[in-house]
Amino acid sequence: WPLDGGRLFHLFLRRIKPADTARRWTLQASLATMIPAGILGFLAFNSFLVVFFAIFVGMDNYRALQSGMPLVNRRGKGRKKKASSLHQDLLEEAEQAMAEEDWREAARLAHHMRSLGAMPSQMVEKVWTILGVATMNQNRFDEALRYLQRAPRTSKVKRAIRQCEQHLDDR
């Protein structure tokens, strides 16, 4: 993965194994292939380019393995985005940080979730709410308003928007 052989291997595994197992096996096989490929590239061809390629592909595969994100986003009719276990864990931690009023950590976790990519729309709405409220409580009102405008109009969000606008008007 991500070259043609890895993609074909992944497609084959998806036909006979659950998607998570196929993903994990594909990435593990790719990692196991990169190590000898890097060594062979250096010893047989005396090429640092092959070594660097093997290192970077290996690092990317390791990151993908750790993230829990699917390798292929298949969105057919009626299919919804599914949150990865990493997204779910981060959301729980962010909500816990909000409950403890650790605004900086809540915002950091929400930004981390955004950086990981595709999430279900309900989770995205929660992320915008967390970012908006946490940023507002750090007295960064302009930035908070931008996040809050993307959040669903709950009473919590409306109250936060009013607070931001009031602080900005007072300046």
Buried (B, 14 or more C-beta within 10 A) or exposed (E): BEEEEBBEBBEEBBEEBEBEEBBBBBBBBBBEBBEEBBEBBBEEEEBEEBBEBBEEBBEBBBEBBEBBBBBEEEEEEEEEBEBBEBBBBBBEBBBEBBEEEBBEBBBBBBBBBEEBEBBEEEBBBBBBBBBBBBBBBBEBBEBBBBBBEBBEEEEBBEEBBEBBEEBEEEE
